[in-house]
């Protein structure tokens, strides 16, 4: 599933992959702003940090035991999803879409327009 998630993130317009925290953590950004962090710790499930509307974030945490406040992130605006197979790939992709959209909407109009024009 990890590779599918990375591929899905990188299909987003303007998405780039970086390794600022070392080889075990993949940061996916748009216009220099992170919208996904994929990491694994030995012996644990792959984890995915995504930006999220605070109200939606709380609801997701209440509904799913494998969605928690963002690990090493602003816990109001970020969730950590444990990729243990309990969520469908389409649910995870919907959360990625939401994170990407929140970050893009926070960009300046000129940056949003330049991203929209990308193929």
PDB file as gemmi writes it, atoms N, CA and C in Angstrom:
CRYST1    1.000    1.000    1.000  90.00  90.00  90.00 P 1                      
ATOM      1  N   UNK A   1       0.827  -1.204   0.000  1.00  0.00           N  
ATOM      2  CA  UNK A   1       0.000   0.000   0.000  1.00  0.00           C  
ATOM      3  C   UNK A   1       0.867   1.261   0.000  1.00  0.00           C  
ATOM      4  N   UNK A   2       2.033   1.194   0.643  1.00  0.00           N  
ATOM      5  CA  UNK A   2       2.896   2.383   0.731  1.00  0.00           C  
ATOM      6  C   UNK A   2       3.220   2.936  -0.651  1.00  0.00           C  
ATOM      7  N   UNK A   3       3.596   2.055  -1.570  1.00  0.00           N  
ATOM      8  CA  UNK A   3       3.957   2.531  -2.908  1.00  0.00           C  
ATOM      9  C   UNK A   3       2.768   3.146  -3.628  1.00  0.00           C  
ATOM     10  N   UNK A   4       1.570   2.567  -3.438  1.00  0.00           N  
ATOM     11  CA  UNK A   4       0.370   3.146  -4.046  1.00  0.00           C  
ATOM     12  C   UNK A   4       0.110   4.548  -3.508  1.00  0.00           C  
ATOM     13  N   UNK A   5       0.336   4.735  -2.229  1.00  0.00           N  
ATOM     14  CA  UNK A   5       0.109   6.041  -1.603  1.00  0.00           C  
ATOM     15  C   UNK A   5       1.101   7.064  -2.147  1.00  0.00           C  
ATOM     16  N   UNK A   6       2.362   6.680  -2.234  1.00  0.00           N  
ATOM     17  CA  UNK A   6       3.388   7.589  -2.763  1.00  0.00           C  
ATOM     18  C   UNK A   6       3.043   7.960  -4.206  1.00  0.00           C  
ATOM     19  N   UNK A   7       2.723   6.959  -5.023  1.00  0.00           N  
ATOM     20  CA  UNK A   7       2.369   7.205  -6.427  1.00  0.00           C  
ATOM     21  C   UNK A   7       1.159   8.133  -6.524  1.00  0.00           C  
ATOM     22  N   UNK A   8       0.138   7.872  -5.691  1.00  0.00           N  
ATOM     23  CA  UNK A   8      -1.071   8.696  -5.728  1.00  0.00           C  
ATOM     24  C   UNK A   8      -0.744  10.145  -5.380  1.00  0.00           C  
ATOM     25  N   UNK A   9       0.050  10.334  -4.335  1.00  0.00           N  
ATOM     26  CA  UNK A   9       0.436  11.694  -3.929  1.00  0.00           C  
ATOM     27  C   UNK A   9       1.194  12.408  -5.039  1.00  0.00           C  
ATOM     28  N   UNK A  10       2.098  11.702  -5.685  1.00  0.00           N  
ATOM     29  CA  UNK A  10       2.945  12.325  -6.704  1.00  0.00           C  
ATOM     30  C   UNK A  10       2.205  12.613  -8.007  1.00  0.00           C  
ATOM     31  N   UNK A  11       1.003  12.050  -8.177  1.00  0.00           N  
ATOM     32  CA  UNK A  11       0.188  12.365  -9.347  1.00  0.00           C  
ATOM     33  C   UNK A  11      -0.513  13.713  -9.198  1.00  0.00           C  
ATOM     34  N   UNK A  12      -0.501  14.259  -8.007  1.00  0.00           N  
ATOM     35  CA  UNK A  12      -1.135  15.565  -7.768  1.00  0.00           C  
ATOM     36  C   UNK A  12      -0.311  16.641  -8.473  1.00  0.00           C  
ATOM     37  N   UNK A  13      -0.998  17.628  -9.027  1.00  0.00           N  
ATOM     38  CA  UNK A  13      -0.306  18.707  -9.734  1.00  0.00           C  
ATOM     39  C   UNK A  13       0.669  19.421  -8.806  1.00  0.00           C  
ATOM     40  N   UNK A  14       1.916  19.529  -9.257  1.00  0.00           N  
ATOM     41  CA  UNK A  14       2.936  20.253  -8.515  1.00  0.00           C  
ATOM     42  C   UNK A  14       3.556  19.488  -7.356  1.00  0.00           C  
ATOM     43  N   UNK A  15       3.177  18.226  -7.163  1.00  0.00           N  
ATOM     44  CA  UNK A  15       3.688  17.451  -6.023  1.00  0.00           C  
ATOM     45  C   UNK A  15       5.156  17.071  -6.227  1.00  0.00           C  
ATOM     46  N   UNK A  16       5.924  17.181  -5.144  1.00  0.00           N  
ATOM     47  CA  UNK A  16       7.331  16.786  -5.147  1.00  0.00           C  
ATOM     48  C   UNK A  16       7.608  15.920  -3.929  1.00  0.00           C  
ATOM     49  N   UNK A  17       8.633  15.080  -4.046  1.00  0.00           N  
ATOM     50  CA  UNK A  17       9.014  14.167  -2.972  1.00  0.00           C  
ATOM     51  C   UNK A  17      10.363  14.598  -2.417  1.00  0.00           C  
ATOM     52  N   UNK A  18      10.463  14.644  -1.084  1.00  0.00           N  
ATOM     53  CA  UNK A  18      11.710  15.023  -0.418  1.00  0.00           C  
ATOM     54  C   UNK A  18      11.965  14.094   0.769  1.00  0.00           C  
ATOM     55  N   UNK A  19      13.201  14.119   1.254  1.00  0.00           N  
ATOM     56  CA  UNK A  19      13.593  13.305   2.398  1.00  0.00           C  
ATOM     57  C   UNK A  19      14.298  14.163   3.452  1.00  0.00           C  
ATOM     58  N   UNK A  20      13.652  15.215   3.964  1.00  0.00           N  
ATOM     59  CA  UNK A  20      14.329  16.116   4.899  1.00  0.00           C  
ATOM     60  C   UNK A  20      14.609  15.504   6.275  1.00  0.00           C  
ATOM     61  N   UNK A  21      13.920  14.419   6.607  1.00  0.00           N  
ATOM     62  CA  UNK A  21      14.091  13.794   7.926  1.00  0.00           C  
ATOM     63  C   UNK A  21      14.842  12.477   7.846  1.00  0.00           C  
ATOM     64  N   UNK A  22      15.475  12.203   6.714  1.00  0.00           N  
ATOM     65  CA  UNK A  22      16.218  10.961   6.550  1.00  0.00           C  
ATOM     66  C   UNK A  22      15.497  10.005   5.613  1.00  0.00           C  
ATOM     67  N   UNK A  23      16.132   8.872   5.312  1.00  0.00           N  
ATOM     68  CA  UNK A  23      15.617   7.960   4.286  1.00  0.00           C  
ATOM     69  C   UNK A  23      14.327   7.228   4.658  1.00  0.00           C  
ATOM     70  N   UNK A  24      13.950   7.205   5.924  1.00  0.00           N  
ATOM     71  CA  UNK A  24      12.753   6.467   6.340  1.00  0.00           C  
ATOM     72  C   UNK A  24      11.489   7.317   6.351  1.00  0.00           C  
ATOM     73  N   UNK A  25      11.608   8.603   6.055  1.00  0.00           N  
ATOM     74  CA  UNK A  25      10.458   9.503   6.053  1.00  0.00           C  
ATOM     75  C   UNK A  25      10.376  10.232   4.717  1.00  0.00           C  
ATOM     76  N   UNK A  26       9.243  10.070   4.039  1.00  0.00           N  
ATOM     77  CA  UNK A  26       9.040  10.710   2.747  1.00  0.00           C  
ATOM     78  C   UNK A  26       8.063  11.862   2.939  1.00  0.00           C  
ATOM     79  N   UNK A  27       8.477  13.053   2.540  1.00  0.00           N  
ATOM     80  CA  UNK A  27       7.627  14.228   2.623  1.00  0.00           C  
ATOM     81  C   UNK A  27       7.173  14.571   1.208  1.00  0.00           C  
ATOM     82  N   UNK A  28       5.861  14.706   1.047  1.00  0.00           N  
ATOM     83  CA  UNK A  28       5.307  15.105  -0.247  1.00  0.00           C  
ATOM     84  C   UNK A  28       4.789  16.534  -0.079  1.00  0.00           C  
ATOM     85  N   UNK A  29       5.255  17.413  -0.980  1.00  0.00           N  
ATOM     86  CA  UNK A  29       4.918  18.837  -0.889  1.00  0.00           C  
ATOM     87  C   UNK A  29       4.293  19.324  -2.185  1.00  0.00           C  
ATOM     88  N   UNK A  30       3.582  20.436  -2.058  1.00  0.00           N  
ATOM     89  CA  UNK A  30       3.126  21.200  -3.211  1.00  0.00           C  
ATOM     90  C   UNK A  30       3.513  22.647  -2.937  1.00  0.00           C  
ATOM     91  N   UNK A  31       4.194  23.257  -3.885  1.00  0.00           N  
ATOM     92  CA  UNK A  31       4.678  24.642  -3.744  1.00  0.00           C  
ATOM     93  C   UNK A  31       5.459  24.824  -2.449  1.00  0.00           C  
ATOM     94  N   UNK A  32       6.264  23.817  -2.094  1.00  0.00           N  
ATOM     95  CA  UNK A  32       7.113  23.911  -0.912  1.00  0.00           C  
ATOM     96  C   UNK A  32       6.415  23.669   0.414  1.00  0.00           C  
ATOM     97  N   UNK A  33       5.127  23.319   0.390  1.00  0.00           N  
ATOM     98  CA  UNK A  33       4.369  23.085   1.622  1.00  0.00           C  
ATOM     99  C   UNK A  33       3.960  21.615   1.693  1.00  0.00           C  
ATOM    100  N   UNK A  34       4.215  21.017   2.838  1.00  0.00           N  
ATOM    101  CA  UNK A  34       3.922  19.600   3.028  1.00  0.00           C  
ATOM    102  C   UNK A  34       2.423  19.338   3.088  1.00  0.00           C  
ATOM    103  N   UNK A  35       1.989  18.284   2.365  1.00  0.00           N  
ATOM    104  CA  UNK A  35       0.621  17.815   2.523  1.00  0.00           C  
ATOM    105  C   UNK A  35       0.567  16.346   2.927  1.00  0.00           C  
ATOM    106  N   UNK A  36       1.699  15.634   2.864  1.00  0.00           N  
ATOM    107  CA  UNK A  36       1.744  14.241   3.306  1.00  0.00           C  
ATOM    108  C   UNK A  36       3.139  13.908   3.822  1.00  0.00           C  
ATOM    109  N   UNK A  37       3.165  13.129   4.885  1.00  0.00           N  
ATOM    110  CA  UNK A  37       4.415  12.608   5.448  1.00  0.00           C  
ATOM    111  C   UNK A  37       4.195  11.117   5.647  1.00  0.00           C  
ATOM    112  N   UNK A  38       5.018  10.313   4.994  1.00  0.00           N  
ATOM    113  CA  UNK A  38       4.909   8.858   5.063  1.00  0.00           C  
ATOM    114  C   UNK A  38       6.153   8.349   5.785  1.00  0.00           C  
ATOM    115  N   UNK A  39       5.945   7.601   6.861  1.00  0.00           N  
ATOM    116  CA  UNK A  39       7.097   7.118   7.609  1.00  0.00           C  
ATOM    117  C   UNK A  39       6.797   5.771   8.241  1.00  0.00           C  
ATOM    118  N   UNK A  40       7.857   5.060   8.545  1.00  0.00           N  
ATOM    119  CA  UNK A  40       7.708   3.795   9.248  1.00  0.00           C  
ATOM    120  C   UNK A  40       8.759   3.686  10.326  1.00  0.00           C  
ATOM    121  N   UNK A  41       8.359   3.049  11.398  1.00  0.00           N  
ATOM    122  CA  UNK A  41       9.286   2.740  12.470  1.00  0.00           C  
ATOM    123  C   UNK A  41       9.392   1.225  12.529  1.00  0.00           C  
ATOM    124  N   UNK A  42      10.556   0.719  12.833  1.00  0.00           N  
ATOM    125  CA  UNK A  42      10.773  -0.727  12.830  1.00  0.00           C  
ATOM    126  C   UNK A  42       9.726  -1.437  13.682  1.00  0.00           C  
ATOM    127  N   UNK A  43       9.114  -2.453  13.083  1.00  0.00           N  
ATOM    128  CA  UNK A  43       8.150  -3.269  13.795  1.00  0.00           C  
ATOM    129  C   UNK A  43       6.746  -2.680  13.884  1.00  0.00           C  
ATOM    130  N   UNK A  44       6.536  -1.493  13.314  1.00  0.00           N  
ATOM    131  CA  UNK A  44       5.226  -0.851  13.374  1.00  0.00           C  
ATOM    132  C   UNK A  44       4.662  -0.688  11.964  1.00  0.00           C  
ATOM    133  N   UNK A  45       3.363  -0.415  11.914  1.00  0.00           N  
ATOM    134  CA  UNK A  45       2.712  -0.158  10.628  1.00  0.00           C  
ATOM    135  C   UNK A  45       3.263   1.119  10.012  1.00  0.00           C  
ATOM    136  N   UNK A  46       3.117   1.220   8.703  1.00  0.00           N  
ATOM    137  CA  UNK A  46       3.445   2.468   8.011  1.00  0.00           C  
ATOM    138  C   UNK A  46       2.452   3.518   8.487  1.00  0.00           C  
ATOM    139  N   UNK A  47       2.944   4.725   8.668  1.00  0.00           N  
ATOM    140  CA  UNK A  47       2.100   5.822   9.140  1.00  0.00           C  
ATOM    141  C   UNK A  47       2.080   6.933   8.102  1.00  0.00           C  
ATOM    142  N   UNK A  48       0.948   7.613   8.051  1.00  0.00           N  
ATOM    143  CA  UNK A  48       0.746   8.672   7.080  1.00  0.00           C  
ATOM    144  C   UNK A  48       0.174   9.881   7.805  1.00  0.00           C  
ATOM    145  N   UNK A  49       0.906  10.984   7.795  1.00  0.00           N  
ATOM    146  CA  UNK A  49       0.408  12.236   8.368  1.00  0.00           C  
ATOM    147  C   UNK A  49      -0.205  13.062   7.254  1.00  0.00           C  
ATOM    148  N   UNK A  50      -1.429  13.544   7.506  1.00  0.00           N  
ATOM    149  CA  UNK A  50      -2.146  14.359   6.528  1.00  0.00           C  
ATOM    150  C   UNK A  50      -2.789  15.554   7.208  1.00  0.00           C  
ATOM    151  N   UNK A  51      -2.802  16.673   6.500  1.00  0.00           N  
ATOM    152  CA  UNK A  51      -3.475  17.875   6.982  1.00  0.00           C  
ATOM    153  C   UNK A  51      -4.983  17.645   6.885  1.00  0.00           C  
ATOM    154  N   UNK A  52      -5.727  18.226   7.840  1.00  0.00           N  
ATOM    155  CA  UNK A  52      -7.157  17.971   7.867  1.00  0.00           C  
ATOM    156  C   UNK A  52      -7.881  19.119   8.555  1.00  0.00           C  
ATOM    157  N   UNK A  53      -9.072  19.424   8.071  1.00  0.00           N  
ATOM    158  CA  UNK A  53      -9.936  20.384   8.747  1.00  0.00           C  
ATOM    159  C   UNK A  53     -10.122  19.909  10.193  1.00  0.00           C  
ATOM    160  N   UNK A  54      -9.981  20.789  11.184  1.00  0.00           N  
ATOM    161  CA  UNK A  54     -10.044  20.363  12.585  1.00  0.00           C  
ATOM    162  C   UNK A  54     -11.312  19.597  12.967  1.00  0.00           C  
ATOM    163  N   UNK A  55     -12.467  20.006  12.452  1.00  0.00           N  
ATOM    164  CA  UNK A  55     -13.719  19.306  12.792  1.00  0.00           C  
ATOM    165  C   UNK A  55     -13.732  17.906  12.171  1.00  0.00           C  
ATOM    166  N   UNK A  56     -13.325  17.824  10.926  1.00  0.00           N  
ATOM    167  CA  UNK A  56     -13.263  16.524  10.252  1.00  0.00           C  
ATOM    168  C   UNK A  56     -12.230  15.632  10.935  1.00  0.00           C  
ATOM    169  N   UNK A  57     -11.094  16.220  11.321  1.00  0.00           N  
ATOM    170  CA  UNK A  57     -10.041  15.456  11.996  1.00  0.00           C  
ATOM    171  C   UNK A  57     -10.581  14.793  13.260  1.00  0.00           C  
ATOM    172  N   UNK A  58     -11.308  15.541  14.067  1.00  0.00           N  
ATOM    173  CA  UNK A  58     -11.890  14.991  15.297  1.00  0.00           C  
ATOM    174  C   UNK A  58     -12.867  13.866  14.983  1.00  0.00           C  
ATOM    175  N   UNK A  59     -13.723  14.083  13.985  1.00  0.00           N  
ATOM    176  CA  UNK A  59     -14.697  13.048  13.610  1.00  0.00           C  
ATOM    177  C   UNK A  59     -14.009  11.769  13.153  1.00  0.00           C  
ATOM    178  N   UNK A  60     -12.963  11.915  12.337  1.00  0.00           N  
ATOM    179  CA  UNK A  60     -12.231  10.730  11.871  1.00  0.00           C  
ATOM    180  C   UNK A  60     -11.598   9.974  13.032  1.00  0.00           C  
ATOM    181  N   UNK A  61     -11.048  10.702  13.992  1.00  0.00           N  
ATOM    182  CA  UNK A  61     -10.425  10.062  15.158  1.00  0.00           C  
ATOM    183  C   UNK A  61     -11.453   9.308  15.991  1.00  0.00           C  
ATOM    184  N   UNK A  62     -12.657   9.866  16.084  1.00  0.00           N  
ATOM    185  CA  UNK A  62     -13.709   9.197  16.849  1.00  0.00           C  
ATOM    186  C   UNK A  62     -14.203   7.941  16.135  1.00  0.00           C  
ATOM    187  N   UNK A  63     -14.207   7.961  14.814  1.00  0.00           N  
ATOM    188  CA  UNK A  63     -14.742   6.849  14.030  1.00  0.00           C  
ATOM    189  C   UNK A  63     -13.749   5.718  13.798  1.00  0.00           C  
ATOM    190  N   UNK A  64     -12.448   6.021  13.821  1.00  0.00           N  
ATOM    191  CA  UNK A  64     -11.435   5.022  13.464  1.00  0.00           C  
ATOM    192  C   UNK A  64     -10.322   4.995  14.509  1.00  0.00           C  
ATOM    193  N   UNK A  65     -10.096   3.831  15.097  1.00  0.00           N  
ATOM    194  CA  UNK A  65      -9.059   3.730  16.131  1.00  0.00           C  
ATOM    195  C   UNK A  65      -7.650   3.893  15.560  1.00  0.00           C  
ATOM    196  N   UNK A  66      -7.493   3.721  14.252  1.00  0.00           N  
ATOM    197  CA  UNK A  66      -6.162   3.837  13.650  1.00  0.00           C  
ATOM    198  C   UNK A  66      -5.879   5.235  13.096  1.00  0.00           C  
ATOM    199  N   UNK A  67      -6.750   6.202  13.402  1.00  0.00           N  
ATOM    200  CA  UNK A  67      -6.499   7.601  13.054  1.00  0.00           C  
ATOM    201  C   UNK A  67      -6.335   8.358  14.363  1.00  0.00           C  
ATOM    202  N   UNK A  68      -5.192   8.990  14.498  1.00  0.00           N  
ATOM    203  CA  UNK A  68      -4.831   9.664  15.753  1.00  0.00           C  
ATOM    204  C   UNK A  68      -4.370  11.093  15.472  1.00  0.00           C  
ATOM    205  N   UNK A  69      -4.272  11.900  16.534  1.00  0.00           N  
ATOM    206  CA  UNK A  69      -3.710  13.249  16.342  1.00  0.00           C  
ATOM    207  C   UNK A  69      -2.321  13.155  15.705  1.00  0.00           C  
ATOM    208  N   UNK A  70      -1.979  14.113  14.879  1.00  0.00           N  
ATOM    209  CA  UNK A  70      -0.729  14.092  14.120  1.00  0.00           C  
ATOM    210  C   UNK A  70       0.513  13.902  14.973  1.00  0.00           C  
ATOM    211  N   UNK A  71       1.266  12.864  14.661  1.00  0.00           N  
ATOM    212  CA  UNK A  71       2.509  12.543  15.358  1.00  0.00           C  
ATOM    213  C   UNK A  71       3.564  13.591  15.009  1.00  0.00           C  
ATOM    214  N   UNK A  72       4.069  14.297  16.015  1.00  0.00           N  
ATOM    215  CA  UNK A  72       5.057  15.376  15.846  1.00  0.00           C  
ATOM    216  C   UNK A  72       4.539  16.520  14.968  1.00  0.00           C  
ATOM    217  N   UNK A  73       3.225  16.737  14.980  1.00  0.00           N  
ATOM    218  CA  UNK A  73       2.609  17.778  14.152  1.00  0.00           C  
ATOM    219  C   UNK A  73       1.630  18.573  15.016  1.00  0.00           C  
ATOM    220  N   UNK A  74       1.082  19.646  14.444  1.00  0.00           N  
ATOM    221  CA  UNK A  74       0.022  20.389  15.108  1.00  0.00           C  
ATOM    222  C   UNK A  74      -1.197  19.468  15.161  1.00  0.00           C  
ATOM    223  N   UNK A  75      -1.544  19.025  16.353  1.00  0.00           N  
ATOM    224  CA  UNK A  75      -2.566  18.001  16.507  1.00  0.00           C  
ATOM    225  C   UNK A  75      -3.969  18.475  16.157  1.00  0.00           C  
ATOM    226  N   UNK A  76      -4.162  19.767  16.060  1.00  0.00           N  
ATOM    227  CA  UNK A  76      -5.465  20.306  15.667  1.00  0.00           C  
ATOM    228  C   UNK A  76      -5.668  20.146  14.157  1.00  0.00           C  
ATOM    229  N   UNK A  77      -4.595  20.297  13.386  1.00  0.00           N  
ATOM    230  CA  UNK A  77      -4.697  20.348  11.925  1.00  0.00           C  
ATOM    231  C   UNK A  77      -4.132  19.126  11.203  1.00  0.00           C  
ATOM    232  N   UNK A  78      -3.569  18.176  11.931  1.00  0.00           N  
ATOM    233  CA  UNK A  78      -2.948  17.020  11.285  1.00  0.00           C  
ATOM    234  C   UNK A  78      -3.415  15.726  11.955  1.00  0.00           C  
ATOM    235  N   UNK A  79      -3.623  14.702  11.140  1.00  0.00           N  
ATOM    236  CA  UNK A  79      -3.913  13.358  11.628  1.00  0.00           C  
ATOM    237  C   UNK A  79      -2.791  12.421  11.212  1.00  0.00           C  
ATOM    238  N   UNK A  80      -2.563  11.402  12.024  1.00  0.00           N  
ATOM    239  CA  UNK A  80      -1.693  10.301  11.658  1.00  0.00           C  
ATOM    240  C   UNK A  80      -2.576   9.090  11.432  1.00  0.00           C  
ATOM    241  N   UNK A  81      -2.451   8.489  10.256  1.00  0.00           N  
ATOM    242  CA  UNK A  81      -3.218   7.301   9.908  1.00  0.00           C  
ATOM    243  C   UNK A  81      -2.275   6.108   9.951  1.00  0.00           C  
ATOM    244  N   UNK A  82      -2.636   5.112  10.755  1.00  0.00           N  
ATOM    245  CA  UNK A  82      -1.877   3.865  10.803  1.00  0.00           C  
ATOM    246  C   UNK A  82      -2.363   3.012   9.637  1.00  0.00           C  
ATOM    247  N   UNK A  83      -1.493   2.722   8.715  1.00  0.00           N  
ATOM    248  CA  UNK A  83      -1.875   1.962   7.520  1.00  0.00           C  
ATOM    249  C   UNK A  83      -1.778   0.470   7.817  1.00  0.00           C  
ATOM    250  N   UNK A  84      -2.762   0.001   8.579  1.00  0.00           N  
ATOM    251  CA  UNK A  84      -2.791  -1.395   9.014  1.00  0.00           C  
ATOM    252  C   UNK A  84      -3.782  -2.234   8.223  1.00  0.00           C  
ATOM    253  N   UNK A  85      -4.360  -1.659   7.171  1.00  0.00           N  
ATOM    254  CA  UNK A  85      -5.317  -2.383   6.347  1.00  0.00           C  
ATOM    255  C   UNK A  85      -6.763  -2.221   6.789  1.00  0.00           C  
ATOM    256  N   UNK A  86      -7.008  -1.512   7.879  1.00  0.00           N  
ATOM    257  CA  UNK A  86      -8.376  -1.368   8.368  1.00  0.00           C  
ATOM    258  C   UNK A  86      -9.173  -0.318   7.587  1.00  0.00           C  
ATOM    259  N   UNK A  87      -8.480   0.559   6.871  1.00  0.00           N  
ATOM    260  CA  UNK A  87      -9.149   1.545   6.009  1.00  0.00           C  
ATOM    261  C   UNK A  87      -8.961   1.131   4.559  1.00  0.00           C  
ATOM    262  N   UNK A  88      -9.969   1.379   3.742  1.00  0.00           N  
ATOM    263  CA  UNK A  88      -9.829   1.065   2.321  1.00  0.00           C  
ATOM    264  C   UNK A  88      -8.863   2.048   1.673  1.00  0.00           C  
ATOM    265  N   UNK A  89      -8.276   1.616   0.580  1.00  0.00           N  
ATOM    266  CA  UNK A  89      -7.368   2.489  -0.159  1.00  0.00           C  
ATOM    267  C   UNK A  89      -8.107   3.743  -0.626  1.00  0.00           C  
ATOM    268  N   UNK A  90      -9.366   3.603  -1.030  1.00  0.00           N  
ATOM    269  CA  UNK A  90     -10.119   4.773  -1.496  1.00  0.00           C  
ATOM    270  C   UNK A  90     -10.366   5.758  -0.356  1.00  0.00           C  
ATOM    271  N   UNK A  91     -10.583   5.272   0.871  1.00  0.00           N  
ATOM    272  CA  UNK A  91     -10.734   6.177   2.020  1.00  0.00           C  
ATOM    273  C   UNK A  91      -9.442   6.953   2.269  1.00  0.00           C  
ATOM    274  N   UNK A  92      -8.311   6.249   2.183  1.00  0.00           N  
ATOM    275  CA  UNK A  92      -7.012   6.907   2.378  1.00  0.00           C  
ATOM    276  C   UNK A  92      -6.787   7.932   1.270  1.00  0.00           C  
ATOM    277  N   UNK A  93      -7.114   7.587   0.034  1.00  0.00           N  
ATOM    278  CA  UNK A  93      -6.954   8.521  -1.081  1.00  0.00           C  
ATOM    279  C   UNK A  93      -7.840   9.752  -0.893  1.00  0.00           C  
ATOM    280  N   UNK A  94      -9.058   9.565  -0.370  1.00  0.00           N  
ATOM    281  CA  UNK A  94      -9.933  10.719  -0.091  1.00  0.00           C  
ATOM    282  C   UNK A  94      -9.293  11.648   0.932  1.00  0.00           C  
ATOM    283  N   UNK A  95      -8.640  11.080   1.946  1.00  0.00           N  
ATOM    284  CA  UNK A  95      -7.977  11.905   2.963  1.00  0.00           C  
ATOM    285  C   UNK A  95      -6.766  12.624   2.374  1.00  0.00           C  
ATOM    286  N   UNK A  96      -6.059  11.969   1.454  1.00  0.00           N  
ATOM    287  CA  UNK A  96      -4.937  12.609   0.762  1.00  0.00           C  
ATOM    288  C   UNK A  96      -5.460  13.786  -0.069  1.00  0.00           C  
ATOM    289  N   UNK A  97      -6.556  13.569  -0.781  1.00  0.00           N  
ATOM    290  CA  UNK A  97      -7.157  14.646  -1.587  1.00  0.00           C  
ATOM    291  C   UNK A  97      -7.501  15.844  -0.706  1.00  0.00           C  
ATOM    292  N   UNK A  98      -8.098  15.573   0.442  1.00  0.00           N  
ATOM    293  CA  UNK A  98      -8.487  16.637   1.375  1.00  0.00           C  
ATOM    294  C   UNK A  98      -7.261  17.416   1.852  1.00  0.00           C  
ATOM    295  N   UNK A  99      -6.194  16.694   2.199  1.00  0.00           N  
ATOM    296  CA  UNK A  99      -4.967  17.333   2.674  1.00  0.00           C  
ATOM    297  C   UNK A  99      -4.367  18.214   1.574  1.00  0.00           C  
ATOM    298  N   UNK A 100      -4.253  17.660   0.385  1.00  0.00           N  
ATOM    299  CA  UNK A 100      -3.701  18.408  -0.758  1.00  0.00           C  
ATOM    300  C   UNK A 100      -4.530  19.668  -1.017  1.00  0.00           C  
ATOM    301  N   UNK A 101      -5.850  19.507  -1.042  1.00  0.00           N  
ATOM    302  CA  UNK A 101      -6.731  20.651  -1.316  1.00  0.00           C  
ATOM    303  C   UNK A 101      -6.596  21.735  -0.253  1.00  0.00           C  
ATOM    304  N   UNK A 102      -6.472  21.351   1.007  1.00  0.00           N  
ATOM    305  CA  UNK A 102      -6.313  22.338   2.089  1.00  0.00           C  
ATOM    306  C   UNK A 102      -5.023  23.126   1.913  1.00  0.00           C  
ATOM    307  N   UNK A 103      -3.951  22.429   1.540  1.00  0.00           N  
ATOM    308  CA  UNK A 103      -2.668  23.114   1.370  1.00  0.00           C  
ATOM    309  C   UNK A 103      -2.727  24.033   0.152  1.00  0.00           C  
ATOM    310  N   UNK A 104      -3.266  23.549  -0.955  1.00  0.00           N  
ATOM    311  CA  UNK A 104      -3.348  24.372  -2.165  1.00  0.00           C  
ATOM    312  C   UNK A 104      -4.207  25.617  -1.904  1.00  0.00           C  
ATOM    313  N   UNK A 105      -5.317  25.462  -1.200  1.00  0.00           N  
ATOM    314  CA  UNK A 105      -6.192  26.609  -0.918  1.00  0.00           C  
ATOM    315  C   UNK A 105      -5.499  27.661  -0.051  1.00  0.00           C  
ATOM    316  N   UNK A 106      -4.487  27.253   0.703  1.00  0.00           N  
ATOM    317  CA  UNK A 106      -3.770  28.202   1.560  1.00  0.00           C  
ATOM    318  C   UNK A 106      -2.704  28.992   0.802  1.00  0.00           C  
ATOM    319  N   UNK A 107      -2.434  28.605  -0.445  1.00  0.00           N  
ATOM    320  CA  UNK A 107      -1.398  29.265  -1.243  1.00  0.00           C  
ATOM    321  C   UNK A 107      -1.921  30.573  -1.839  1.00  0.00           C  
ATOM    322  N   UNK A 108      -1.003  31.397  -2.277  1.00  0.00           N  
ATOM    323  CA  UNK A 108      -1.398  32.647  -2.941  1.00  0.00           C  
ATOM    324  C   UNK A 108      -2.120  32.328  -4.250  1.00  0.00           C  
ATOM    325  N   UNK A 109      -2.896  33.265  -4.717  1.00  0.00           N  
ATOM    326  CA  UNK A 109      -3.651  33.084  -5.964  1.00  0.00           C  
ATOM    327  C   UNK A 109      -2.716  32.771  -7.132  1.00  0.00           C  
ATOM    328  N   UNK A 110      -1.588  33.467  -7.201  1.00  0.00           N  
ATOM    329  CA  UNK A 110      -0.670  33.239  -8.323  1.00  0.00           C  
ATOM    330  C   UNK A 110      -0.083  31.824  -8.273  1.00  0.00           C  
ATOM    331  N   UNK A 111       0.242  31.325  -7.075  1.00  0.00           N  
ATOM    332  CA  UNK A 111       0.745  29.953  -6.965  1.00  0.00           C  
ATOM    333  C   UNK A 111      -0.336  28.948  -7.329  1.00  0.00           C  
ATOM    334  N   UNK A 112      -1.565  29.173  -6.849  1.00  0.00           N  
ATOM    335  CA  UNK A 112      -2.672  28.260  -7.190  1.00  0.00           C  
ATOM    336  C   UNK A 112      -2.880  28.215  -8.694  1.00  0.00           C  
ATOM    337  N   UNK A 113      -2.819  29.369  -9.336  1.00  0.00           N  
ATOM    338  CA  UNK A 113      -3.006  29.419 -10.785  1.00  0.00           C  
ATOM    339  C   UNK A 113      -1.880  28.703 -11.527  1.00  0.00           C  
ATOM    340  N   UNK A 114      -0.650  28.862 -11.054  1.00  0.00           N  
ATOM    341  CA  UNK A 114       0.474  28.202 -11.723  1.00  0.00           C  
ATOM    342  C   UNK A 114       0.381  26.668 -11.562  1.00  0.00           C  
ATOM    343  N   UNK A 115      -0.112  26.215 -10.404  1.00  0.00           N  
ATOM    344  CA  UNK A 115      -0.292  24.774 -10.191  1.00  0.00           C  
ATOM    345  C   UNK A 115      -1.409  24.255 -11.090  1.00  0.00           C  
ATOM    346  N   UNK A 116      -2.496  25.006 -11.187  1.00  0.00           N  
ATOM    347  CA  UNK A 116      -3.633  24.598 -12.016  1.00  0.00           C  
ATOM    348  C   UNK A 116      -3.243  24.437 -13.484  1.00  0.00           C  
ATOM    349  N   UNK A 117      -2.251  25.202 -13.921  1.00  0.00           N  
ATOM    350  CA  UNK A 117      -1.825  25.154 -15.325  1.00  0.00           C  
ATOM    351  C   UNK A 117      -0.876  24.007 -15.615  1.00  0.00           C  
ATOM    352  N   UNK A 118      -0.395  23.318 -14.600  1.00  0.00           N  
ATOM    353  CA  UNK A 118       0.528  22.194 -14.797  1.00  0.00           C  
ATOM    354  C   UNK A 118      -0.205  21.011 -15.408  1.00  0.00           C  
ATOM    355  N   UNK A 119       0.521  20.202 -16.179  1.00  0.00           N  
ATOM    356  CA  UNK A 119      -0.059  18.992 -16.770  1.00  0.00           C  
ATOM    357  C   UNK A 119       0.179  17.798 -15.912  1.00  0.00           C  
TER     358      UNK A 119                                                      
END                                                                             
